[in-house]
């Protein structure tokens, strides 16, 4: 709402008066410290000349939410940023774009892989903390049952990491190939053979609600995740994701990738690595 007001070049006092409020009240609303009912939200949007119904409907849904969901029962058992991520994923009804470098994306991980990840984390965790983290991540994966479009670009390095033993990694890759069959999931492998160097190679994801203008970028830094909904950041990371997708191998599937004349594709790479692990065991 603050971005809409600034774009319309309307002072906060004038906007507040338009809906029978005082300037400080609207400041609190724009800072997300207090809520805004739909009637006033739409009155302000009209003042700001915003007529995008998808945008307004999404804002109304967000405004009506009390911020509570299935993730609330995990409060005080997992970090706050994980709860925020689960809430963002809940609202990602349009699309979910994820790029990962050294790990299989969380939504695609097996229970065994998740557990090994936390057991080998830099910060030591108790058995109870690990159980909580595993339970939470598995419940997050239910979002794959939604109608949103899920697109994953995974660096080939993530398929070869050995922090989980060979048996666990083989089962993880088998699970990846199972998820591949979902009609709303697209998985691509970013191969070592790519010669182009992108300006940013760290993992990130974008959650898109009904209105893509209200999306959020989650940037994964060592030990912390950064959340931003700034329009310039959204544009930059959307562009970056599409560049990664163009450079990555085509997705492929069990029908096209096994043909004698098939070209190298992502499904084939995962299947080849999985088969190699089977031979080693």
C-alpha positions in Angstrom: 0.0 0.0 0.0 2.9 2.4 0.7 4.3 1.7 -2.8 1.0 2.4 -4.4 0.7 5.7 -2.4 4.2 6.8 -3.3 3.6 6.0 -7.0 0.5 8.1 -6.9 2.5 10.9 -5.2 -0.1 11.4 -2.5 0.9 12.5 1.0 0.2 10.2 3.9 -2.0 12.7 5.7 -4.2 13.2 2.6 -4.5 9.4 2.0 -5.4 8.9 5.7 -8.0 11.6 5.6 -9.6 10.0 2.6 -10.6 6.9 4.6 -11.3 8.7 7.9 -7.9 8.0 9.6 -5.0 10.0 10.9 -1.6 10.0 9.3 0.2 8.0 12.1 -2.5 5.3 11.8 -1.8 4.9 8.1 2.0 4.9 8.8 1.5 2.0 11.2 -0.6 0.1 8.5 2.1 0.8 5.8 4.8 -0.5 8.2 2.7 -3.7 8.7 2.3 -3.1 12.4 -1.5 -3.0 12.2 -4.1 -4.4 9.7 -6.3 -2.7 7.2 -9.9 -3.8 6.4 -10.8 -4.5 2.8 -13.3 -1.6 2.5 -10.6 1.0 3.4 -7.9 -0.9 1.4 -10.1 -0.7 -1.8 -10.9 3.0 -1.1 -7.2 3.8 -0.9 -6.4 1.7 -3.9 -9.1 3.7 -5.9 -7.5 6.9 -4.7 -4.1 5.6 -5.9 -5.6 4.7 -9.3 -4.9 1.0 -8.8 -7.4 -1.2 -10.7 -5.6 -4.5 -10.8 -8.2 -6.9 -9.4 -5.7 -9.7 -8.9 -3.5 -7.4 -6.9 -6.4 -6.1 -4.8 -7.9 -9.6 -4.2 -4.5 -10.8 -3.1 -4.1 -7.9 -0.7 -7.6 -8.5 0.7 -6.7 -12.1 1.3 -3.5 -11.2 3.0 -5.2 -8.5 5.1 -7.9 -10.9 6.2 -5.3 -13.5 7.3 -4.4 -13.6 11.0 -1.0 -15.1 10.0 -1.8 -18.4 11.6 -1.7 -21.7 9.8 -0.4 -25.3 10.2 3.1 -23.8 10.9 1.8 -22.2 14.1 2.0 -25.5 16.0 5.7 -25.6 15.3 6.3 -22.2 16.9 9.2 -22.2 19.4 10.3 -25.6 17.9 11.8 -24.3 14.6 13.5 -21.0 13.8 11.3 -18.0 13.1 12.6 -17.7 9.5 11.4 -21.2 8.8 7.9 -20.2 10.0 8.0 -17.2 7.7 9.0 -19.4 4.8 6.1 -21.8 5.4 3.7 -18.9 5.4 5.1 -17.5 2.2 4.8 -20.9 0.6 1.2 -21.1 1.8 0.4 -18.0 -0.3 2.4 -19.1 -3.3 -0.8 -20.1 -5.2 0.6 -19.0 -8.6 4.2 -20.2 -8.8 7.2 -21.3 -6.8 10.7 -20.9 -8.4 13.7 -22.4 -6.7 17.4 -22.5 -7.6 19.7 -24.7 -5.4 23.5 -25.3 -5.6 24.7 -27.9 -3.2 21.4 -29.4 -1.7 18.3 -31.0 -3.1 15.6 -28.4 -2.5 13.7 -28.8 0.8 10.4 -29.5 -0.9 11.9 -32.4 -2.7 13.9 -34.0 0.1 13.3 -37.5 1.6 13.0 -37.8 5.4 16.3 -39.6 5.4 18.1 -36.9 3.5 16.6 -34.2 5.7 17.8 -36.0 8.8 21.3 -36.4 7.5 21.4 -32.7 6.5 20.6 -31.6 10.1 22.8 -34.2 11.7 25.7 -32.9 9.7 24.9 -29.2 10.2 27.6 -26.8 11.5 25.6 -26.0 14.6 25.1 -29.1 16.8 21.4 -30.0 17.3 19.8 -32.3 19.8 17.8 -35.4 18.7 14.6 -33.6 19.6 15.6 -30.5 17.6 16.4 -32.7 14.6 13.0 -34.5 14.9 11.2 -31.2 15.0 13.1 -29.9 11.9 12.4 -33.1 10.0 8.7 -33.1 10.9 8.4 -29.4 9.9 10.1 -29.8 6.5 8.0 -32.9 5.6 4.8 -31.0 6.4 6.0 -28.1 4.3 6.1 -30.5 1.3 2.3 -30.8 1.4 2.3 -27.6 -0.6 3.2 -29.6 -3.7 -0.4 -30.9 -3.7 -1.6 -27.4 -4.5 -2.3 -26.1 -8.1 0.7 -23.8 -8.1 3.5 -24.3 -10.7 6.7 -25.5 -9.1 9.9 -25.0 -11.1 13.3 -26.2 -9.7 16.7 -25.7 -11.1 19.3 -27.8 -9.3 23.0 -27.6 -9.9 24.5 -30.9 -10.8 26.8 -30.6 -7.8 23.8 -31.2 -5.5 23.3 -34.6 -7.0 26.8 -35.6 -6.2 27.3 -34.3 -2.7 28.3 -37.1 -0.2 27.2 -35.7 3.2 24.5 -38.4 3.0 25.8 -41.9 2.4 25.4 -43.6 -0.9 22.3 -45.6 0.1 20.5 -42.4 1.3 21.5 -40.5 -1.8 20.3 -43.2 -4.1 16.9 -43.2 -2.4 16.9 -39.4 -2.6 17.5 -39.5 -6.3 14.8 -42.2 -6.7 12.4 -39.9 -4.9 13.3 -37.0 -7.1 12.4 -39.1 -10.2 9.0 -39.9 -8.5 8.2 -36.3 -7.9 9.2 -35.6 -11.6 5.9 -37.3 -12.6 3.8 -34.6 -10.9 2.2 -32.4 -13.6 2.8 -29.2 -11.7 6.5 -29.8 -11.1 9.3 -29.1 -13.5 12.9 -30.1 -12.5 16.0 -29.0 -14.4 19.7 -29.8 -13.8 22.2 -27.0 -14.2 25.2 -29.0 -15.5 28.9 -28.5 -14.8 29.4 -28.2 -18.6 27.8 -24.8 -18.8 30.4 -22.3 -19.8 28.4 -19.1 -19.2 29.1 -17.4 -15.8 26.2 -15.8 -14.2 26.7 -12.8 -11.8 25.1 -14.6 -8.9 25.3 -18.3 -8.3 23.9 -18.7 -4.7 20.6 -20.4 -4.0 17.3 -18.4 -3.9 13.6 -19.0 -4.4 10.7 -16.9 -5.4 7.1 -17.4 -4.0 4.4 -16.0 -6.2 0.8 -15.5 -4.9 -2.2 -14.8 -7.1 -0.7 -11.4 -8.0 2.9 -11.9 -9.1 3.5 -8.2 -8.2 3.2 -9.3 -4.5 5.9 -12.0 -4.8 8.8 -12.5 -2.3 12.4 -13.4 -3.0 14.1 -15.6 -0.4 17.9 -15.4 -0.7 19.9 -18.0 1.1 23.0 -16.7 2.8 25.3 -18.8 5.1 23.4 -19.1 8.4 20.5 -16.8 7.5 17.8 -16.2 4.9 17.0 -12.8 3.5 13.4 -12.0 2.5 12.6 -9.1 0.2 9.6 -8.0 -1.9 11.2 -4.9 -3.4 10.1 -4.7 -7.1 13.7 -4.2 -8.3 14.8 -7.4 -6.5 11.9 -9.4 -7.9 12.7 -8.3 -11.4 16.4 -9.1 -11.0 15.8 -12.6 -9.5 13.0 -13.5 -11.9 15.4 -12.6 -14.8 18.2 -14.6 -13.1 16.0 -17.6 -12.7 14.9 -17.6 -16.3 18.6 -17.3 -17.4 19.4 -20.3 -15.2 16.5 -22.2 -16.7 17.6 -21.4 -20.2 21.2 -22.6 -19.5 20.1 -25.7 -17.6 19.4 -29.0 -19.4 15.8 -29.6 -20.6 13.7 -31.4 -18.0 13.0 -34.6 -19.9 11.0 -37.5 -18.5 10.8 -41.2 -18.4 9.1 -41.3 -21.8 11.4 -39.0 -23.9 14.7 -39.5 -22.1 15.0 -43.2 -22.8 14.7 -43.0 -26.5 17.8 -44.0 -28.5 17.9 -40.6 -30.2 17.3 -38.5 -27.0 19.6 -35.7 -26.2 21.2 -35.2 -22.7 18.5 -33.9 -20.4 17.9 -33.5 -16.7 16.0 -36.7 -16.1 18.7 -38.7 -17.8 21.4 -37.1 -15.6 19.6 -37.9 -12.4 18.9 -41.5 -13.6 22.6 -41.9 -14.6 23.9 -40.8 -11.2 21.3 -42.9 -9.4 22.3 -46.0 -11.5 26.0 -45.4 -10.7 25.2 -45.4 -7.0 23.3 -48.7 -7.4 26.3 -50.3 -9.1 28.6 -49.1 -6.2 26.4 -50.7 -3.6 
